[in-house]
Amino acid sequence: KERFDFSGKVQMIFQDPYASLDPHQKVYNIVAEGIRIHKLAKTQAEEERMVLELLDMVGLNAEHAMRNVHEFSGGQRQRIGIARALALNPELLLLDEPTSALDPELVGDVLKVMRELANQGRTMVVVTHEIAFAREVADRVVFIDGGVVTEEGPARQVLTNPSHPRTRE
């Protein structure tokens, strides 16, 4: 059996953004750390450009880069976590209920970023209760009830025409 080396290829974005972000660290440093780890930038100017591009990708700007994480809303912290994960250039993003701890008006901001990542062809495994979002962007869906896989298959099939009674509920 061939083993897959996950080191550096998979990044996790947790339900609680504080789980992986130091609340007293500057956003710039959090994102730049990933760039430094992989030695993706040769100069300080190149690093800065890359950090600002990643922040822009998640709807944040240069002003946000110089603030501490604790100054941001939950939705903004979640997007900082996504930028940090992307700075590590992963092949796979794992997102555990990335919108569950957010106020309803902030959910859309995070879903917009995830939708854009899906449109770019990013491979993501997302645990979510956002069924409309899953129907729109997922290739495959696995419906789990009580820790047991109830149904799996193409997203549109499982979410539009489910075969299992529990999935239909």
PyMOL commands that place a pseudoatom at each C-alpha (Angstrom):
pseudoatom trace, name=CA, resn=LYS, resi=1, chain=A, elem=C, hetatm=0, pos=[0.000, 0.000, 0.000]
pseudoatom trace, name=CA, resn=GLU, resi=2, chain=A, elem=C, hetatm=0, pos=[1.344, 3.409, -0.951]
pseudoatom trace, name=CA, resn=ARG, resi=3, chain=A, elem=C, hetatm=0, pos=[1.366, 6.014, 1.824]
pseudoatom trace, name=CA, resn=PHE, resi=4, chain=A, elem=C, hetatm=0, pos=[0.559, 9.664, 1.205]
pseudoatom trace, name=CA, resn=ASP, resi=5, chain=A, elem=C, hetatm=0, pos=[2.740, 12.268, 2.909]
pseudoatom trace, name=CA, resn=PHE, resi=6, chain=A, elem=C, hetatm=0, pos=[0.357, 14.972, 4.150]
pseudoatom trace, name=CA, resn=SER, resi=7, chain=A, elem=C, hetatm=0, pos=[3.038, 17.238, 5.607]
pseudoatom trace, name=CA, resn=GLY, resi=8, chain=A, elem=C, hetatm=0, pos=[2.641, 20.697, 4.183]
pseudoatom trace, name=CA, resn=LYS, resi=9, chain=A, elem=C, hetatm=0, pos=[0.025, 19.593, 1.672]
pseudoatom trace, name=CA, resn=VAL, resi=10, chain=A, elem=C, hetatm=0, pos=[-3.080, 19.840, 3.839]
pseudoatom trace, name=CA, resn=GLN, resi=11, chain=A, elem=C, hetatm=0, pos=[-4.259, 22.846, 5.835]
pseudoatom trace, name=CA, resn=MET, resi=12, chain=A, elem=C, hetatm=0, pos=[-7.102, 22.909, 8.346]
pseudoatom trace, name=CA, resn=ILE, resi=13, chain=A, elem=C, hetatm=0, pos=[-9.384, 25.864, 8.963]
pseudoatom trace, name=CA, resn=PHE, resi=14, chain=A, elem=C, hetatm=0, pos=[-11.131, 25.309, 12.267]
pseudoatom trace, name=CA, resn=GLN, resi=15, chain=A, elem=C, hetatm=0, pos=[-14.656, 26.181, 13.320]
pseudoatom trace, name=CA, resn=ASP, resi=16, chain=A, elem=C, hetatm=0, pos=[-13.202, 28.576, 15.892]
pseudoatom trace, name=CA, resn=PRO, resi=17, chain=A, elem=C, hetatm=0, pos=[-10.664, 30.858, 14.192]
pseudoatom trace, name=CA, resn=TYR, resi=18, chain=A, elem=C, hetatm=0, pos=[-8.873, 31.405, 17.517]
pseudoatom trace, name=CA, resn=ALA, resi=19, chain=A, elem=C, hetatm=0, pos=[-7.922, 27.709, 17.495]
pseudoatom trace, name=CA, resn=SER, resi=20, chain=A, elem=C, hetatm=0, pos=[-5.128, 28.428, 15.025]
pseudoatom trace, name=CA, resn=LEU, resi=21, chain=A, elem=C, hetatm=0, pos=[-4.577, 32.198, 15.250]
pseudoatom trace, name=CA, resn=ASP, resi=22, chain=A, elem=C, hetatm=0, pos=[-2.724, 34.105, 17.962]
pseudoatom trace, name=CA, resn=PRO, resi=23, chain=A, elem=C, hetatm=0, pos=[-5.163, 36.928, 18.863]
pseudoatom trace, name=CA, resn=HIS, resi=24, chain=A, elem=C, hetatm=0, pos=[-2.323, 39.327, 19.738]
pseudoatom trace, name=CA, resn=GLN, resi=25, chain=A, elem=C, hetatm=0, pos=[-0.325, 38.853, 16.558]
pseudoatom trace, name=CA, resn=LYS, resi=26, chain=A, elem=C, hetatm=0, pos=[-0.514, 41.170, 13.555]
pseudoatom trace, name=CA, resn=VAL, resi=27, chain=A, elem=C, hetatm=0, pos=[-2.400, 39.783, 10.566]
pseudoatom trace, name=CA, resn=TYR, resi=28, chain=A, elem=C, hetatm=0, pos=[0.580, 40.505, 8.305]
pseudoatom trace, name=CA, resn=ASN, resi=29, chain=A, elem=C, hetatm=0, pos=[2.866, 38.310, 10.428]
pseudoatom trace, name=CA, resn=ILE, resi=30, chain=A, elem=C, hetatm=0, pos=[0.369, 35.451, 10.546]
pseudoatom trace, name=CA, resn=VAL, resi=31, chain=A, elem=C, hetatm=0, pos=[0.061, 35.307, 6.759]
pseudoatom trace, name=CA, resn=ALA, resi=32, chain=A, elem=C, hetatm=0, pos=[3.747, 36.060, 6.079]
pseudoatom trace, name=CA, resn=GLU, resi=33, chain=A, elem=C, hetatm=0, pos=[4.814, 33.173, 8.317]
pseudoatom trace, name=CA, resn=GLY, resi=34, chain=A, elem=C, hetatm=0, pos=[3.380, 30.677, 5.830]
pseudoatom trace, name=CA, resn=ILE, resi=35, chain=A, elem=C, hetatm=0, pos=[5.191, 32.361, 2.971]
pseudoatom trace, name=CA, resn=ARG, resi=36, chain=A, elem=C, hetatm=0, pos=[8.457, 32.255, 4.951]
pseudoatom trace, name=CA, resn=ILE, resi=37, chain=A, elem=C, hetatm=0, pos=[8.038, 28.589, 5.894]
pseudoatom trace, name=CA, resn=HIS, resi=38, chain=A, elem=C, hetatm=0, pos=[7.918, 27.608, 2.227]
pseudoatom trace, name=CA, resn=LYS, resi=39, chain=A, elem=C, hetatm=0, pos=[10.457, 30.227, 1.152]
pseudoatom trace, name=CA, resn=LEU, resi=40, chain=A, elem=C, hetatm=0, pos=[8.037, 31.454, -1.509]
pseudoatom trace, name=CA, resn=ALA, resi=41, chain=A, elem=C, hetatm=0, pos=[9.348, 35.041, -1.504]
pseudoatom trace, name=CA, resn=LYS, resi=42, chain=A, elem=C, hetatm=0, pos=[12.939, 36.042, -2.280]
pseudoatom trace, name=CA, resn=THR, resi=43, chain=A, elem=C, hetatm=0, pos=[12.646, 39.647, -1.074]
pseudoatom trace, name=CA, resn=GLN, resi=44, chain=A, elem=C, hetatm=0, pos=[10.734, 41.611, 1.558]
pseudoatom trace, name=CA, resn=ALA, resi=45, chain=A, elem=C, hetatm=0, pos=[8.871, 43.446, -1.219]
pseudoatom trace, name=CA, resn=GLU, resi=46, chain=A, elem=C, hetatm=0, pos=[7.828, 40.146, -2.808]
pseudoatom trace, name=CA, resn=GLU, resi=47, chain=A, elem=C, hetatm=0, pos=[6.652, 38.829, 0.578]
pseudoatom trace, name=CA, resn=GLU, resi=48, chain=A, elem=C, hetatm=0, pos=[4.610, 41.977, 1.168]
pseudoatom trace, name=CA, resn=ARG, resi=49, chain=A, elem=C, hetatm=0, pos=[3.024, 41.697, -2.290]
pseudoatom trace, name=CA, resn=MET, resi=50, chain=A, elem=C, hetatm=0, pos=[2.103, 38.073, -1.645]
pseudoatom trace, name=CA, resn=VAL, resi=51, chain=A, elem=C, hetatm=0, pos=[0.600, 38.838, 1.788]
pseudoatom trace, name=CA, resn=LEU, resi=52, chain=A, elem=C, hetatm=0, pos=[-1.486, 41.681, 0.357]
pseudoatom trace, name=CA, resn=GLU, resi=53, chain=A, elem=C, hetatm=0, pos=[-2.658, 39.483, -2.552]
pseudoatom trace, name=CA, resn=LEU, resi=54, chain=A, elem=C, hetatm=0, pos=[-3.778, 36.752, -0.138]
pseudoatom trace, name=CA, resn=LEU, resi=55, chain=A, elem=C, hetatm=0, pos=[-5.577, 39.271, 2.075]
pseudoatom trace, name=CA, resn=ASP, resi=56, chain=A, elem=C, hetatm=0, pos=[-7.230, 40.793, -0.987]
pseudoatom trace, name=CA, resn=MET, resi=57, chain=A, elem=C, hetatm=0, pos=[-8.342, 37.305, -2.049]
pseudoatom trace, name=CA, resn=VAL, resi=58, chain=A, elem=C, hetatm=0, pos=[-10.282, 36.982, 1.223]
pseudoatom trace, name=CA, resn=GLY, resi=59, chain=A, elem=C, hetatm=0, pos=[-11.703, 40.513, 1.138]
pseudoatom trace, name=CA, resn=LEU, resi=60, chain=A, elem=C, hetatm=0, pos=[-9.216, 42.257, 3.433]
pseudoatom trace, name=CA, resn=ASN, resi=61, chain=A, elem=C, hetatm=0, pos=[-6.711, 45.017, 2.647]
pseudoatom trace, name=CA, resn=ALA, resi=62, chain=A, elem=C, hetatm=0, pos=[-3.367, 46.574, 3.656]
pseudoatom trace, name=CA, resn=GLU, resi=63, chain=A, elem=C, hetatm=0, pos=[-4.995, 48.457, 6.539]
pseudoatom trace, name=CA, resn=HIS, resi=64, chain=A, elem=C, hetatm=0, pos=[-6.161, 45.158, 7.998]
pseudoatom trace, name=CA, resn=ALA, resi=65, chain=A, elem=C, hetatm=0, pos=[-2.653, 43.693, 7.715]
pseudoatom trace, name=CA, resn=MET, resi=66, chain=A, elem=C, hetatm=0, pos=[-1.236, 45.908, 10.459]
pseudoatom trace, name=CA, resn=ARG, resi=67, chain=A, elem=C, hetatm=0, pos=[-3.954, 45.188, 13.041]
pseudoatom trace, name=CA, resn=ASN, resi=68, chain=A, elem=C, hetatm=0, pos=[-4.002, 42.439, 15.656]
pseudoatom trace, name=CA, resn=VAL, resi=69, chain=A, elem=C, hetatm=0, pos=[-6.313, 39.464, 15.170]
pseudoatom trace, name=CA, resn=HIS, resi=70, chain=A, elem=C, hetatm=0, pos=[-8.368, 40.224, 18.307]
pseudoatom trace, name=CA, resn=GLU, resi=71, chain=A, elem=C, hetatm=0, pos=[-9.562, 43.471, 16.673]
pseudoatom trace, name=CA, resn=PHE, resi=72, chain=A, elem=C, hetatm=0, pos=[-11.561, 41.597, 14.027]
pseudoatom trace, name=CA, resn=SER, resi=73, chain=A, elem=C, hetatm=0, pos=[-15.030, 40.090, 13.887]
pseudoatom trace, name=CA, resn=GLY, resi=74, chain=A, elem=C, hetatm=0, pos=[-15.493, 36.324, 13.748]
pseudoatom trace, name=CA, resn=GLY, resi=75, chain=A, elem=C, hetatm=0, pos=[-16.045, 36.374, 9.980]
pseudoatom trace, name=CA, resn=GLN, resi=76, chain=A, elem=C, hetatm=0, pos=[-12.924, 38.449, 9.411]
pseudoatom trace, name=CA, resn=ARG, resi=77, chain=A, elem=C, hetatm=0, pos=[-10.891, 36.129, 11.664]
pseudoatom trace, name=CA, resn=GLN, resi=78, chain=A, elem=C, hetatm=0, pos=[-12.165, 33.156, 9.677]
pseudoatom trace, name=CA, resn=ARG, resi=79, chain=A, elem=C, hetatm=0, pos=[-11.022, 34.838, 6.462]
pseudoatom trace, name=CA, resn=ILE, resi=80, chain=A, elem=C, hetatm=0, pos=[-7.615, 35.577, 8.048]
pseudoatom trace, name=CA, resn=GLY, resi=81, chain=A, elem=C, hetatm=0, pos=[-7.370, 31.862, 8.838]
pseudoatom trace, name=CA, resn=ILE, resi=82, chain=A, elem=C, hetatm=0, pos=[-8.134, 31.030, 5.218]
pseudoatom trace, name=CA, resn=ALA, resi=83, chain=A, elem=C, hetatm=0, pos=[-5.459, 33.488, 4.001]
pseudoatom trace, name=CA, resn=ARG, resi=84, chain=A, elem=C, hetatm=0, pos=[-2.975, 31.933, 6.430]
pseudoatom trace, name=CA, resn=ALA, resi=85, chain=A, elem=C, hetatm=0, pos=[-3.784, 28.445, 5.169]
pseudoatom trace, name=CA, resn=LEU, resi=86, chain=A, elem=C, hetatm=0, pos=[-3.447, 29.567, 1.540]
pseudoatom trace, name=CA, resn=ALA, resi=87, chain=A, elem=C, hetatm=0, pos=[-0.034, 31.109, 2.310]
pseudoatom trace, name=CA, resn=LEU, resi=88, chain=A, elem=C, hetatm=0, pos=[1.192, 27.557, 2.886]
pseudoatom trace, name=CA, resn=ASN, resi=89, chain=A, elem=C, hetatm=0, pos=[0.120, 26.661, -0.670]
pseudoatom trace, name=CA, resn=PRO, resi=90, chain=A, elem=C, hetatm=0, pos=[-1.735, 23.463, 0.289]
pseudoatom trace, name=CA, resn=GLU, resi=91, chain=A, elem=C, hetatm=0, pos=[-3.098, 20.880, -2.111]
pseudoatom trace, name=CA, resn=LEU, resi=92, chain=A, elem=C, hetatm=0, pos=[-6.111, 20.320, 0.160]
pseudoatom trace, name=CA, resn=LEU, resi=93, chain=A, elem=C, hetatm=0, pos=[-8.055, 22.606, 2.502]
pseudoatom trace, name=CA, resn=LEU, resi=94, chain=A, elem=C, hetatm=0, pos=[-10.084, 21.070, 5.316]
pseudoatom trace, name=CA, resn=LEU, resi=95, chain=A, elem=C, hetatm=0, pos=[-12.794, 23.356, 6.706]
pseudoatom trace, name=CA, resn=ASP, resi=96, chain=A, elem=C, hetatm=0, pos=[-14.719, 22.345, 9.809]
pseudoatom trace, name=CA, resn=GLU, resi=97, chain=A, elem=C, hetatm=0, pos=[-18.028, 24.226, 9.977]
pseudoatom trace, name=CA, resn=PRO, resi=98, chain=A, elem=C, hetatm=0, pos=[-16.330, 27.492, 8.953]
pseudoatom trace, name=CA, resn=THR, resi=99, chain=A, elem=C, hetatm=0, pos=[-19.564, 29.513, 9.274]
pseudoatom trace, name=CA, resn=SER, resi=100, chain=A, elem=C, hetatm=0, pos=[-21.211, 27.940, 12.336]
pseudoatom trace, name=CA, resn=ALA, resi=101, chain=A, elem=C, hetatm=0, pos=[-19.853, 30.353, 14.965]
pseudoatom trace, name=CA, resn=LEU, resi=102, chain=A, elem=C, hetatm=0, pos=[-20.613, 33.469, 12.890]
pseudoatom trace, name=CA, resn=ASP, resi=103, chain=A, elem=C, hetatm=0, pos=[-23.379, 36.029, 13.006]
pseudoatom trace, name=CA, resn=PRO, resi=104, chain=A, elem=C, hetatm=0, pos=[-25.741, 35.502, 10.051]
pseudoatom trace, name=CA, resn=GLU, resi=105, chain=A, elem=C, hetatm=0, pos=[-24.583, 38.656, 8.260]
pseudoatom trace, name=CA, resn=LEU, resi=106, chain=A, elem=C, hetatm=0, pos=[-20.962, 37.440, 8.339]
pseudoatom trace, name=CA, resn=VAL, resi=107, chain=A, elem=C, hetatm=0, pos=[-21.716, 33.982, 6.934]
pseudoatom trace, name=CA, resn=GLY, resi=108, chain=A, elem=C, hetatm=0, pos=[-22.049, 35.375, 3.407]
pseudoatom trace, name=CA, resn=ASP, resi=109, chain=A, elem=C, hetatm=0, pos=[-18.552, 36.887, 3.504]
pseudoatom trace, name=CA, resn=VAL, resi=110, chain=A, elem=C, hetatm=0, pos=[-16.928, 33.563, 4.347]
pseudoatom trace, name=CA, resn=LEU, resi=111, chain=A, elem=C, hetatm=0, pos=[-19.059, 31.633, 1.842]
pseudoatom trace, name=CA, resn=LYS, resi=112, chain=A, elem=C, hetatm=0, pos=[-18.083, 34.138, -0.859]
pseudoatom trace, name=CA, resn=VAL, resi=113, chain=A, elem=C, hetatm=0, pos=[-14.395, 33.417, -0.224]
pseudoatom trace, name=CA, resn=MET, resi=114, chain=A, elem=C, hetatm=0, pos=[-14.999, 29.660, -0.253]
pseudoatom trace, name=CA, resn=ARG, resi=115, chain=A, elem=C, hetatm=0, pos=[-17.052, 29.950, -3.455]
pseudoatom trace, name=CA, resn=GLU, resi=116, chain=A, elem=C, hetatm=0, pos=[-14.161, 31.797, -5.107]
pseudoatom trace, name=CA, resn=LEU, resi=117, chain=A, elem=C, hetatm=0, pos=[-11.705, 29.120, -3.967]
pseudoatom trace, name=CA, resn=ALA, resi=118, chain=A, elem=C, hetatm=0, pos=[-13.984, 26.447, -5.461]
pseudoatom trace, name=CA, resn=ASN, resi=119, chain=A, elem=C, hetatm=0, pos=[-14.189, 28.416, -8.712]
pseudoatom trace, name=CA, resn=GLN, resi=120, chain=A, elem=C, hetatm=0, pos=[-10.369, 28.487, -8.800]
pseudoatom trace, name=CA, resn=GLY, resi=121, chain=A, elem=C, hetatm=0, pos=[-10.356, 24.702, -8.610]
pseudoatom trace, name=CA, resn=ARG, resi=122, chain=A, elem=C, hetatm=0, pos=[-9.118, 24.443, -5.015]
pseudoatom trace, name=CA, resn=THR, resi=123, chain=A, elem=C, hetatm=0, pos=[-9.694, 21.042, -3.468]
pseudoatom trace, name=CA, resn=MET, resi=124, chain=A, elem=C, hetatm=0, pos=[-11.648, 21.431, -0.237]
pseudoatom trace, name=CA, resn=VAL, resi=125, chain=A, elem=C, hetatm=0, pos=[-13.326, 19.086, 2.194]
pseudoatom trace, name=CA, resn=VAL, resi=126, chain=A, elem=C, hetatm=0, pos=[-15.979, 21.089, 4.018]
pseudoatom trace, name=CA, resn=VAL, resi=127, chain=A, elem=C, hetatm=0, pos=[-18.122, 20.045, 6.960]
pseudoatom trace, name=CA, resn=THR, resi=128, chain=A, elem=C, hetatm=0, pos=[-21.187, 22.281, 6.725]
pseudoatom trace, name=CA, resn=HIS, resi=129, chain=A, elem=C, hetatm=0, pos=[-24.879, 22.696, 7.360]
pseudoatom trace, name=CA, resn=GLU, resi=130, chain=A, elem=C, hetatm=0, pos=[-25.049, 25.273, 4.536]
pseudoatom trace, name=CA, resn=ILE, resi=131, chain=A, elem=C, hetatm=0, pos=[-26.956, 22.982, 2.147]
pseudoatom trace, name=CA, resn=ALA, resi=132, chain=A, elem=C, hetatm=0, pos=[-27.593, 25.605, -0.547]
pseudoatom trace, name=CA, resn=PHE, resi=133, chain=A, elem=C, hetatm=0, pos=[-23.869, 26.403, -0.610]
pseudoatom trace, name=CA, resn=ALA, resi=134, chain=A, elem=C, hetatm=0, pos=[-22.969, 22.701, -0.835]
pseudoatom trace, name=CA, resn=ARG, resi=135, chain=A, elem=C, hetatm=0, pos=[-25.450, 22.203, -3.695]
pseudoatom trace, name=CA, resn=GLU, resi=136, chain=A, elem=C, hetatm=0, pos=[-23.902, 25.141, -5.549]
pseudoatom trace, name=CA, resn=VAL, resi=137, chain=A, elem=C, hetatm=0, pos=[-20.183, 24.405, -5.216]
pseudoatom trace, name=CA, resn=ALA, resi=138, chain=A, elem=C, hetatm=0, pos=[-19.641, 20.773, -4.198]
pseudoatom trace, name=CA, resn=ASP, resi=139, chain=A, elem=C, hetatm=0, pos=[-18.743, 18.030, -6.632]
pseudoatom trace, name=CA, resn=ARG, resi=140, chain=A, elem=C, hetatm=0, pos=[-19.576, 15.267, -4.141]
pseudoatom trace, name=CA, resn=VAL, resi=141, chain=A, elem=C, hetatm=0, pos=[-21.562, 15.200, -0.922]
pseudoatom trace, name=CA, resn=VAL, resi=142, chain=A, elem=C, hetatm=0, pos=[-21.409, 12.764, 1.946]
pseudoatom trace, name=CA, resn=PHE, resi=143, chain=A, elem=C, hetatm=0, pos=[-24.468, 12.979, 4.205]
pseudoatom trace, name=CA, resn=ILE, resi=144, chain=A, elem=C, hetatm=0, pos=[-23.710, 11.802, 7.748]
pseudoatom trace, name=CA, resn=ASP, resi=145, chain=A, elem=C, hetatm=0, pos=[-26.373, 11.174, 10.365]
pseudoatom trace, name=CA, resn=GLY, resi=146, chain=A, elem=C, hetatm=0, pos=[-25.408, 10.094, 13.869]
pseudoatom trace, name=CA, resn=GLY, resi=147, chain=A, elem=C, hetatm=0, pos=[-21.836, 9.439, 12.778]
pseudoatom trace, name=CA, resn=VAL, resi=148, chain=A, elem=C, hetatm=0, pos=[-22.910, 7.057, 10.001]
pseudoatom trace, name=CA, resn=VAL, resi=149, chain=A, elem=C, hetatm=0, pos=[-22.680, 7.745, 6.270]
pseudoatom trace, name=CA, resn=THR, resi=150, chain=A, elem=C, hetatm=0, pos=[-26.293, 7.707, 5.124]
pseudoatom trace, name=CA, resn=GLU, resi=151, chain=A, elem=C, hetatm=0, pos=[-25.810, 8.699, 1.513]
pseudoatom trace, name=CA, resn=GLU, resi=152, chain=A, elem=C, hetatm=0, pos=[-23.067, 9.877, -0.780]
pseudoatom trace, name=CA, resn=GLY, resi=153, chain=A, elem=C, hetatm=0, pos=[-22.733, 10.866, -4.382]
pseudoatom trace, name=CA, resn=PRO, resi=154, chain=A, elem=C, hetatm=0, pos=[-22.762, 13.806, -6.787]
pseudoatom trace, name=CA, resn=ALA, resi=155, chain=A, elem=C, hetatm=0, pos=[-23.893, 16.931, -4.931]
pseudoatom trace, name=CA, resn=ARG, resi=156, chain=A, elem=C, hetatm=0, pos=[-26.880, 17.756, -7.124]
pseudoatom trace, name=CA, resn=GLN, resi=157, chain=A, elem=C, hetatm=0, pos=[-28.165, 14.177, -6.997]
pseudoatom trace, name=CA, resn=VAL, resi=158, chain=A, elem=C, hetatm=0, pos=[-27.849, 13.758, -3.230]
pseudoatom trace, name=CA, resn=LEU, resi=159, chain=A, elem=C, hetatm=0, pos=[-29.173, 17.225, -2.386]
pseudoatom trace, name=CA, resn=THR, resi=160, chain=A, elem=C, hetatm=0, pos=[-31.898, 17.470, -5.047]
pseudoatom trace, name=CA, resn=ASN, resi=161, chain=A, elem=C, hetatm=0, pos=[-33.067, 13.880, -5.399]
pseudoatom trace, name=CA, resn=PRO, resi=162, chain=A, elem=C, hetatm=0, pos=[-31.845, 11.902, -2.364]
pseudoatom trace, name=CA, resn=SER, resi=163, chain=A, elem=C, hetatm=0, pos=[-32.516, 8.175, -2.238]
pseudoatom trace, name=CA, resn=HIS, resi=164, chain=A, elem=C, hetatm=0, pos=[-32.326, 7.628, 1.527]
pseudoatom trace, name=CA, resn=PRO, resi=165, chain=A, elem=C, hetatm=0, pos=[-35.363, 8.625, 3.662]
pseudoatom trace, name=CA, resn=ARG, resi=166, chain=A, elem=C, hetatm=0, pos=[-33.190, 10.392, 6.270]
pseudoatom trace, name=CA, resn=THR, resi=167, chain=A, elem=C, hetatm=0, pos=[-31.477, 12.477, 3.593]
pseudoatom trace, name=CA, resn=ARG, resi=168, chain=A, elem=C, hetatm=0, pos=[-34.887, 13.430, 2.174]
pseudoatom trace, name=CA, resn=GLU, resi=169, chain=A, elem=C, hetatm=0, pos=[-35.921, 14.678, 5.634]
for i in range(1, 169): cmd.bond("trace and resi %d" % i, "trace and resi %d" % (i + 1))
show_as sticks, trace
zoom trace
